[in-house]
Amino acid sequence: MNKYFTGLLLFLIFLGIYIWGSFARIPFADCVGFVLTVEKGEYVTTATATSHFLYVNTAIAIKDIFGLNGIEANRILVLFSAALSVVFVYYSVLSLKANVITSVVAATIFGLSFSFWRNAEIPEVYSYNCLWISLFFLSVIRSFYTEKKIYIILSGIFLGISLWLHIQNILLIPGFLIFIYFMRKDRKEAVLSFFIFSIFFISLFILNYFQGLPLNSPYSSDQGQWVEDSFKKTLIQYLSDFVKSIFYVIYNYTIFIFFGIIGIITLFKNNREMFFVFLVSSFFVYGFSTFYAVTDNYVFFLPFNIIFAIAIGYGMMHRQKIFRKISFAVILIPLFYIFSYFIIGQTNKGKAFNDFKSYKGGLSYYLLPWMNDNKGILEFIIDKKTAPEPVNWMTISAEEYAEVLKSKGYTDKEIREF
């Protein structure tokens, strides 16, 4: 089967999966803030750690061009970004000289992994971010595996653009610098790639500075001290964070972790330069995500998850006999989530957790990636419900969004369904 037709088919399949599971109502967390900003249609003019300049402005542009509301504009951006990210993982594995079947399975494993699938179902920045990061990794791989030097330049462009989506991507800079060093034989392209990336990076600071913001504004926020708090944990907390990070990897990739380990070892043997680019990139992303003092730190692993999915594909192409025997298991991934949900739900701790988090959906919110029957935050504030934990940072935006909708003629009953 033609590799490009396969890529198109993969895109359509995952677009369908993500449309089916897309959120029924605006979920809890940062989602309502994005929808509110897009609904108001006020383009973001500063690039801070929490403004997500490119995501919000792209969603507003979609809203204005197609005459949509804030919810649908966010939905379209997330759904298409997610499906395209799966396709670019497919092309990345294919670029490593894997066959089409192996590449499709690796991309499917990524597309059905919990963290990515969940973020493909909610109005958040991470799917769009994965799109640009997956393009960056694809360009890096093709820089090593093809003679087309344009990919060296594209690597700098895609990573530079990604900084305007999420400043966390500065953690990929050490890996990018190593990549540029290894590309030094193509001096012209390497220098140009680094120069273009630097322009994107420096422009963040220039944009903010001329609007009166401090120079550290692209990587700081007045909404919380999460980075500082990450250095104030006890040893037990750090150990707990590390154990939790291992659980995230297992829950995302289950038995396919075996192929990821094989892929890492094999890449070290076959292409040491590219191995070190991805090793350094993984180290900083994984380390930061593990100890970052936020409750939803699982989303920050997504750039690492892309790398590990590519490693899984590389491992499968070098263990074809084992791959052929268990490749069918990829279609069982959704059943794994359902099985985990029912098993944990039978335990005392699971029941207690489900009750405590019932206001946002309980265990299903945390263990099932699809969101097509989720509880909404607007319903929560319209009904004047209370939560057993602080959620004011979410409800403030929700209340403002409800007022915006009321000004447009919506009733409380209609707003509850948003």
BAPA-970082 format. One record per residue (C-alpha): residue in three letters; x, y, z; residue number from 1; chain. Coordinates in steps of 0.05 Angstrom, whole numbers, plus 32768, in hexadecimal, padded with zeros to 4 digits. Layout:
// residues N
resn; c1; c2; c3; resi; chain
ALA; X; Y; Z; NUM; A
...
This chain:
// residues 418
resn; c1; c2; c3; resi; chain
MET; 8000; 8000; 8000; 1; A
ASN; 8019; 8045; 7FEE; 2; A
LYS; 8039; 8066; 802C; 3; A
TYR; 8016; 80A9; 801F; 4; A
PHE; 7FD2; 8089; 8016; 5; A
THR; 7FDF; 8063; 8057; 6; A
GLY; 7FEF; 80A4; 8079; 7; A
LEU; 7FAE; 80C3; 8060; 8; A
LEU; 7F87; 8085; 8077; 9; A
LEU; 7FA8; 8089; 80BB; 10; A
PHE; 7F96; 80D2; 80C1; 11; A
LEU; 7F4D; 80C5; 80B1; 12; A
ILE; 7F48; 808A; 80E0; 13; A
PHE; 7F64; 80B0; 811B; 14; A
LEU; 7F3D; 80EE; 810A; 15; A
GLY; 7EFF; 80C3; 810E; 16; A
ILE; 7F15; 80A4; 8151; 17; A
TYR; 7F23; 80E8; 816F; 18; A
ILE; 7EE2; 8106; 8155; 19; A
TRP; 7EBC; 80CD; 8174; 20; A
GLY; 7EDD; 80D6; 81B8; 21; A
SER; 7EE1; 8122; 81B8; 22; A
PHE; 7EC7; 8147; 81F6; 23; A
ALA; 7E7C; 814E; 81FD; 24; A
ARG; 7E83; 8189; 822C; 25; A
ILE; 7EBE; 81B6; 823E; 26; A
PRO; 7EE7; 818D; 8270; 27; A
PHE; 7F09; 81A5; 82AE; 28; A
ALA; 7F52; 81BE; 82B0; 29; A
ASP; 7F6C; 81F4; 8280; 30; A
CYS; 7F3B; 81E3; 8249; 31; A
VAL; 7F07; 8218; 825A; 32; A
GLY; 7F3C; 824F; 825A; 33; A
PHE; 7F4F; 823F; 8212; 34; A
VAL; 7F06; 823D; 81FC; 35; A
LEU; 7EF7; 827E; 821F; 36; A
THR; 7F31; 82A3; 81FE; 37; A
VAL; 7F1F; 8288; 81B9; 38; A
GLU; 7ED5; 8298; 81C4; 39; A
LYS; 7EE7; 82E0; 81D5; 40; A
GLY; 7F10; 82E3; 8195; 41; A
GLU; 7F47; 830E; 81B3; 42; A
TYR; 7F89; 82FA; 8193; 43; A
VAL; 7FC1; 82EE; 81C4; 44; A
THR; 7FFA; 8320; 81BC; 45; A
THR; 802B; 8305; 81F0; 46; A
ALA; 804F; 82C3; 81F3; 47; A
THR; 8053; 82AF; 823D; 48; A
ALA; 8057; 826A; 825C; 49; A
THR; 800B; 8266; 8261; 50; A
SER; 7FF1; 8290; 8227; 51; A
HIS; 8002; 825A; 81F2; 52; A
PHE; 8006; 828F; 81BB; 53; A
LEU; 8003; 8264; 817D; 54; A
TYR; 7FCD; 8234; 8196; 55; A
VAL; 7F9C; 8269; 81AB; 56; A
ASN; 7FA7; 8295; 816E; 57; A
THR; 7FA1; 825A; 813E; 58; A
ALA; 7F5F; 8246; 815F; 59; A
ILE; 7F45; 828E; 815A; 60; A
ALA; 7F58; 8290; 8111; 61; A
ILE; 7F31; 8250; 8105; 62; A
LYS; 7EF6; 826D; 812A; 63; A
ASP; 7EF8; 82AE; 8101; 64; A
ILE; 7F02; 828C; 80BD; 65; A
PHE; 7ECC; 8258; 80C5; 66; A
GLY; 7E9B; 827E; 80F1; 67; A
LEU; 7E9E; 824C; 812A; 68; A
ASN; 7E97; 8253; 8175; 69; A
GLY; 7ED2; 824B; 81A4; 70; A
ILE; 7EC3; 8203; 81B4; 71; A
GLU; 7EC0; 81EA; 816C; 72; A
ALA; 7EFE; 8212; 8158; 73; A
ASN; 7F25; 81F2; 818F; 74; A
ARG; 7F09; 81AD; 817E; 75; A
ILE; 7F1D; 81B2; 8135; 76; A
LEU; 7F63; 81C9; 8145; 77; A
VAL; 7F6E; 8191; 8178; 78; A
LEU; 7F4F; 8159; 814E; 79; A
PHE; 7F76; 8168; 810E; 80; A
SER; 7FB7; 8174; 8134; 81; A
ALA; 7FB0; 8132; 8158; 82; A
ALA; 7FA1; 8109; 811A; 83; A
LEU; 7FDB; 812B; 80F4; 84; A
SER; 800B; 811D; 812E; 85; A
VAL; 7FFB; 80D2; 8128; 86; A
VAL; 800B; 80D6; 80DE; 87; A
PHE; 804E; 80F8; 80EA; 88; A
VAL; 8061; 80C2; 811C; 89; A
TYR; 8051; 8090; 80E5; 90; A
TYR; 807E; 80B5; 80B4; 91; A
SER; 80B5; 80BA; 80E9; 92; A
VAL; 80B7; 806F; 80F3; 93; A
LEU; 80B2; 8065; 80A8; 94; A
SER; 80EE; 8094; 80A0; 95; A
LEU; 8117; 8064; 80CC; 96; A
LYS; 810F; 8031; 8093; 97; A
ALA; 80D7; 800A; 80B5; 98; A
ASN; 80A2; 7FEB; 8089; 99; A
VAL; 805C; 8008; 8083; 100; A
ILE; 803A; 7FD6; 80B2; 101; A
THR; 806D; 7FE2; 80E9; 102; A
SER; 8067; 802D; 80E1; 103; A
VAL; 801B; 802B; 80E3; 104; A
VAL; 801B; 8000; 8122; 105; A
ALA; 804D; 802F; 8145; 106; A
ALA; 8023; 806C; 8133; 107; A
THR; 7FE4; 8048; 814A; 108; A
ILE; 8004; 8038; 818D; 109; A
PHE; 8014; 8082; 8195; 110; A
GLY; 7FD0; 8099; 817D; 111; A
LEU; 7FAD; 806B; 81B0; 112; A
SER; 7FDD; 807A; 81E9; 113; A
PHE; 7FB6; 8096; 8224; 114; A
SER; 7FD8; 80DA; 822C; 115; A
PHE; 7FD5; 80EC; 81E2; 116; A
TRP; 7F8F; 80D0; 81D7; 117; A
ARG; 7F74; 80F6; 8213; 118; A
ASN; 7F91; 8137; 81F9; 119; A
ALA; 7F74; 812A; 81B5; 120; A
GLU; 7F30; 812C; 81D6; 121; A
ILE; 7F33; 816E; 81FC; 122; A
PRO; 7F3E; 81B8; 81E9; 123; A
GLU; 7F87; 81BC; 8200; 124; A
VAL; 7FC8; 81D3; 81E2; 125; A
TYR; 7FED; 8190; 81E4; 126; A
SER; 7FD3; 816F; 81A4; 127; A
TYR; 7FE6; 81AC; 817B; 128; A
ASN; 8029; 81AD; 819E; 129; A
CYS; 8033; 8163; 818C; 130; A
LEU; 8027; 8174; 8143; 131; A
TRP; 8063; 81A3; 8140; 132; A
ILE; 808F; 8177; 816D; 133; A
SER; 8080; 813A; 8142; 134; A
LEU; 8094; 8163; 8105; 135; A
PHE; 80D4; 8176; 8128; 136; A
PHE; 80E5; 812D; 8138; 137; A
LEU; 80D3; 8117; 80F1; 138; A
SER; 8102; 814C; 80D4; 139; A
VAL; 813A; 8136; 8104; 140; A
ILE; 8132; 80ED; 80EE; 141; A
ARG; 8131; 80FF; 80A4; 142; A
SER; 816F; 812A; 80AE; 143; A
PHE; 8194; 80EB; 80C3; 144; A
TYR; 8173; 80BA; 8093; 145; A
THR; 816D; 80E2; 8051; 146; A
GLU; 819A; 810D; 8027; 147; A
LYS; 8167; 8146; 8026; 148; A
LYS; 8188; 817D; 804E; 149; A
ILE; 8147; 81A6; 8051; 150; A
TYR; 8134; 817C; 808D; 151; A
ILE; 816D; 8199; 80B5; 152; A
ILE; 814F; 81DE; 80AA; 153; A
LEU; 8108; 81C6; 80B7; 154; A
SER; 811E; 81AA; 80FB; 155; A
GLY; 812F; 81F0; 8113; 156; A
ILE; 80F0; 820E; 80F6; 157; A
PHE; 80C1; 81DB; 8116; 158; A
LEU; 80E2; 81DD; 815A; 159; A
GLY; 80E2; 8229; 8157; 160; A
ILE; 8098; 822C; 8147; 161; A
SER; 8089; 81FB; 8180; 162; A
LEU; 80A5; 822C; 81B3; 163; A
TRP; 806B; 825B; 81A2; 164; A
LEU; 803B; 8223; 81B6; 165; A
HIS; 8059; 820B; 81F7; 166; A
ILE; 8099; 8225; 8217; 167; A
GLN; 80A6; 81DF; 8233; 168; A
ASN; 80C5; 81D1; 81F0; 169; A
ILE; 8104; 81F5; 8205; 170; A
LEU; 8114; 81B2; 8226; 171; A
LEU; 8121; 8198; 81DF; 172; A
ILE; 8156; 81CE; 81D2; 173; A
PRO; 8191; 81A4; 81EE; 174; A
GLY; 817E; 816B; 81BF; 175; A
PHE; 8177; 819C; 8185; 176; A
LEU; 81BC; 81B9; 8193; 177; A
ILE; 81DA; 8173; 8192; 178; A
PHE; 81B5; 8167; 8150; 179; A
ILE; 81D3; 81A7; 8132; 180; A
TYR; 8218; 8191; 8149; 181; A
PHE; 8210; 814D; 8126; 182; A
MET; 81F8; 8171; 80E7; 183; A
ARG; 8236; 819D; 80E6; 184; A
LYS; 824E; 817A; 80A6; 185; A
ASP; 8215; 819E; 8084; 186; A
ARG; 822C; 81E0; 80A0; 187; A
LYS; 81FF; 820E; 8077; 188; A
GLU; 81BF; 81EA; 8088; 189; A
ALA; 81D2; 81DF; 80D1; 190; A
VAL; 81E2; 8229; 80DC; 191; A
LEU; 81A3; 823F; 80B8; 192; A
SER; 8179; 820F; 80E3; 193; A
PHE; 8197; 8229; 8123; 194; A
PHE; 818F; 8271; 810B; 195; A
ILE; 8145; 8269; 80FA; 196; A
PHE; 8137; 8246; 813C; 197; A
SER; 815B; 827E; 8161; 198; A
ILE; 812F; 82B2; 813F; 199; A
PHE; 80F0; 828E; 8155; 200; A
PHE; 810C; 8287; 819C; 201; A
ILE; 8125; 82CE; 81A4; 202; A
SER; 80E5; 82EA; 8186; 203; A
LEU; 80BE; 82D0; 81C3; 204; A
PHE; 80E6; 82FF; 81F0; 205; A
ILE; 80E4; 833A; 81C0; 206; A
LEU; 8098; 8335; 81B8; 207; A
ASN; 808D; 8336; 8203; 208; A
TYR; 80C2; 8369; 8213; 209; A
PHE; 80A4; 839E; 81E5; 210; A
GLN; 8061; 8393; 8208; 211; A
GLY; 807E; 83A2; 824C; 212; A
LEU; 8088; 835B; 8265; 213; A
PRO; 80C8; 8344; 8288; 214; A
LEU; 80FC; 831E; 8261; 215; A
ASN; 80EC; 82DD; 8285; 216; A
SER; 80A2; 82E0; 8272; 217; A
PRO; 80A5; 82AB; 823B; 218; A
TYR; 80B6; 8275; 826E; 219; A
SER; 8094; 8292; 82AD; 220; A
SER; 804D; 829D; 82C4; 221; A
ASP; 802A; 82C6; 82F9; 222; A
GLN; 7FF6; 828E; 8301; 223; A
GLY; 8022; 825F; 832A; 224; A
GLN; 8068; 824D; 8342; 225; A
TRP; 8069; 8207; 8326; 226; A
VAL; 80B2; 8205; 8312; 227; A
GLU; 80C8; 8221; 8356; 228; A
ASP; 809B; 81EF; 837A; 229; A
SER; 80BB; 81B6; 8353; 230; A
PHE; 80FB; 81C1; 837A; 231; A
LYS; 80D9; 81C1; 83BE; 232; A
LYS; 80C3; 8179; 83C2; 233; A
THR; 80DB; 8144; 83F3; 234; A
LEU; 8103; 8107; 83DE; 235; A
ILE; 80C5; 80DC; 83E6; 236; A
GLN; 809E; 810A; 83B8; 237; A
TYR; 80D5; 8107; 8383; 238; A
LEU; 80D6; 80BB; 8387; 239; A
SER; 808B; 80BA; 8382; 240; A
ASP; 808E; 80E7; 8345; 241; A
PHE; 80BF; 80B8; 8324; 242; A
VAL; 8094; 807A; 8332; 243; A
LYS; 8058; 80A0; 8316; 244; A
SER; 807F; 80B1; 82D6; 245; A
ILE; 808D; 8067; 82CB; 246; A
PHE; 8044; 8058; 82D4; 247; A
TYR; 8033; 808C; 829E; 248; A
VAL; 8061; 8069; 826D; 249; A
ILE; 8043; 8025; 827D; 250; A
TYR; 7FFC; 803F; 8278; 251; A
ASN; 800B; 805F; 8235; 252; A
TYR; 8032; 8027; 8214; 253; A
THR; 8024; 7FE7; 823B; 254; A
ILE; 8047; 7FAA; 821D; 255; A
PHE; 8064; 7FD3; 81E4; 256; A
ILE; 8096; 7FF1; 8214; 257; A
PHE; 80C0; 7FB3; 8204; 258; A
PHE; 80C8; 7FCA; 81BC; 259; A
GLY; 80D8; 8011; 81D3; 260; A
ILE; 8113; 7FF7; 81FC; 261; A
ILE; 812A; 7FCC; 81C1; 262; A
GLY; 8124; 8009; 8194; 263; A
ILE; 814F; 8034; 81C2; 264; A
ILE; 8185; 7FFF; 81C8; 265; A
THR; 8185; 7FF2; 817D; 266; A
LEU; 8188; 803B; 816B; 267; A
PHE; 81C5; 8042; 8199; 268; A
LYS; 81E7; 800C; 8171; 269; A
ASN; 81D2; 8023; 812C; 270; A
ASN; 81D0; 806F; 812E; 271; A
ARG; 81F3; 808A; 816C; 272; A
GLU; 81EE; 80D3; 8157; 273; A
MET; 81A2; 80D1; 8150; 274; A
PHE; 819F; 80A8; 8190; 275; A
PHE; 81BF; 80E0; 81B7; 276; A
VAL; 8192; 8115; 8199; 277; A
PHE; 8154; 80EF; 81B0; 278; A
LEU; 8174; 80DA; 81F2; 279; A
VAL; 8183; 8121; 8207; 280; A
SER; 813F; 8139; 81EF; 281; A
SER; 811D; 8102; 8217; 282; A
PHE; 8147; 810E; 8255; 283; A
PHE; 8134; 8156; 825F; 284; A
VAL; 80EB; 814D; 824C; 285; A
TYR; 80E1; 810F; 8277; 286; A
GLY; 8107; 812C; 82B2; 287; A
PHE; 80E1; 816D; 82B2; 288; A
SER; 809D; 814B; 82A8; 289; A
THR; 80AB; 811A; 82E1; 290; A
PHE; 80B9; 814E; 8317; 291; A
TYR; 8090; 8189; 82FE; 292; A
ALA; 8063; 819E; 8337; 293; A
VAL; 801F; 819E; 8314; 294; A
THR; 7FE5; 816D; 831B; 295; A
ASP; 7FE1; 815E; 82D0; 296; A
ASN; 802A; 8152; 82C3; 297; A
TYR; 801A; 8116; 8297; 298; A
VAL; 800E; 8145; 825C; 299; A
PHE; 8055; 815F; 825E; 300; A
PHE; 806F; 8119; 824C; 301; A
LEU; 8050; 811D; 8207; 302; A
PRO; 8090; 8131; 81E0; 303; A
PHE; 80B3; 80F7; 8203; 304; A
ASN; 8079; 80CA; 81F1; 305; A
ILE; 8082; 80DB; 81A7; 306; A
ILE; 80CB; 80C8; 81AC; 307; A
PHE; 80BB; 8087; 81D0; 308; A
ALA; 8085; 8075; 819C; 309; A
ILE; 80BA; 807E; 8165; 310; A
ALA; 80E9; 8052; 818E; 311; A
ILE; 80B1; 801E; 8192; 312; A
GLY; 80AC; 801E; 8146; 313; A
TYR; 80F8; 8018; 813F; 314; A
GLY; 80F8; 7FDE; 8170; 315; A
MET; 80C0; 7FBB; 814B; 316; A
MET; 80E3; 7FBF; 8108; 317; A
HIS; 811F; 7F9B; 8128; 318; A
ARG; 80F5; 7F66; 814A; 319; A
GLN; 80C6; 7F53; 8112; 320; A
LYS; 80B9; 7F0C; 812A; 321; A
ILE; 80A1; 7F23; 816F; 322; A
PHE; 807D; 7F5F; 814F; 323; A
ARG; 8054; 7F32; 8121; 324; A
LYS; 803E; 7F07; 815C; 325; A
ILE; 8024; 7F40; 8187; 326; A
SER; 8014; 7F78; 8156; 327; A
PHE; 7FCA; 7F66; 815C; 328; A
ALA; 7FCD; 7F80; 81A4; 329; A
VAL; 7FCB; 7FC7; 818B; 330; A
ILE; 7F80; 7FC1; 817F; 331; A
LEU; 7F78; 7FAC; 81C8; 332; A
ILE; 7F93; 7FED; 81E4; 333; A
PRO; 7F4E; 800C; 81F1; 334; A
LEU; 7F3A; 7FCC; 8215; 335; A
PHE; 7F76; 7FD5; 8243; 336; A
TYR; 7F5B; 8019; 8259; 337; A
ILE; 7F16; 7FFC; 8265; 338; A
PHE; 7F32; 7FC1; 828B; 339; A
SER; 7F5D; 7FEE; 82B6; 340; A
TYR; 7F22; 801B; 82C5; 341; A
PHE; 7EF6; 7FE1; 82DD; 342; A
ILE; 7F2E; 7FBF; 8305; 343; A
ILE; 7F43; 7FFE; 8329; 344; A
GLY; 7EFB; 8011; 8333; 345; A
GLN; 7EF1; 7FD2; 835D; 346; A
THR; 7F27; 7FE4; 838F; 347; A
ASN; 7F19; 800C; 83CE; 348; A
LYS; 7F4B; 8042; 83BA; 349; A
GLY; 7F2E; 8044; 8375; 350; A
LYS; 7EE8; 804E; 8390; 351; A
ALA; 7EFF; 8084; 83C0; 352; A
PHE; 7F24; 80A8; 8388; 353; A
ASN; 7EE7; 80A2; 835A; 354; A
ASP; 7EBB; 80C2; 838F; 355; A
PHE; 7EED; 80FA; 839D; 356; A
LYS; 7EF5; 810B; 8354; 357; A
SER; 7EAD; 80FF; 8341; 358; A
TYR; 7EA1; 8149; 8333; 359; A
LYS; 7ECC; 8143; 82F4; 360; A
GLY; 7EBC; 80FC; 82E1; 361; A
GLY; 7EE0; 80D1; 8314; 362; A
LEU; 7F0B; 8097; 82FD; 363; A
SER; 7EF3; 809A; 82B6; 364; A
TYR; 7F11; 80DF; 82AF; 365; A
TYR; 7F55; 80C5; 82C3; 366; A
LEU; 7F56; 807F; 82A3; 367; A
LEU; 7F2C; 8084; 8263; 368; A
PRO; 7F47; 80B0; 822B; 369; A
TRP; 7F06; 80BF; 8207; 370; A
MET; 7EDC; 80F9; 821F; 371; A
ASN; 7E9B; 80F2; 81F7; 372; A
ASP; 7E70; 80ED; 8237; 373; A
ASN; 7E98; 8119; 8267; 374; A
LYS; 7E81; 8147; 829E; 375; A
GLY; 7E88; 8190; 828D; 376; A
ILE; 7EA2; 81CA; 82B5; 377; A
LEU; 7E6B; 81F9; 829D; 378; A
GLU; 7E36; 81C9; 82B8; 379; A
PHE; 7E5E; 81C9; 82F9; 380; A
ILE; 7E5C; 8215; 8302; 381; A
ILE; 7E14; 821E; 82E8; 382; A
ASP; 7DFB; 81EC; 831B; 383; A
LYS; 7E27; 820F; 8350; 384; A
LYS; 7E48; 81CE; 8363; 385; A
THR; 7E84; 81CA; 8392; 386; A
ALA; 7EC2; 819E; 838D; 387; A
PRO; 7EE8; 817C; 83C6; 388; A
GLU; 7F28; 819E; 83AE; 389; A
PRO; 7F3C; 81E4; 8394; 390; A
VAL; 7F24; 81EF; 834D; 391; A
ASN; 7F1B; 823B; 834E; 392; A
TRP; 7F51; 8244; 8319; 393; A
MET; 7F24; 821D; 82E9; 394; A
THR; 7EE0; 8238; 82FF; 395; A
ILE; 7EF4; 8281; 82F8; 396; A
SER; 7EFE; 8278; 82AD; 397; A
ALA; 7EBE; 824D; 82AA; 398; A
GLU; 7E95; 8283; 82CB; 399; A
GLU; 7EB0; 82B8; 829C; 400; A
TYR; 7EA2; 828B; 8260; 401; A
ALA; 7E5A; 8281; 8279; 402; A
GLU; 7E51; 82CC; 827C; 403; A
VAL; 7E6B; 82D3; 8235; 404; A
LEU; 7E39; 829F; 821E; 405; A
LYS; 7E00; 82C0; 8243; 406; A
SER; 7E11; 8302; 8221; 407; A
LYS; 7E06; 82DD; 81DF; 408; A
GLY; 7DC1; 82C7; 81F4; 409; A
TYR; 7DCE; 8281; 820E; 410; A
THR; 7DA5; 8268; 824A; 411; A
ASP; 7DC0; 8243; 8286; 412; A
LYS; 7DA2; 8203; 826C; 413; A
GLU; 7DC6; 820B; 8229; 414; A
ILE; 7E08; 821F; 824B; 415; A
ARG; 7E07; 81E0; 8275; 416; A
GLU; 7E0F; 81B7; 8235; 417; A
PHE; 7E4C; 81DD; 821C; 418; A
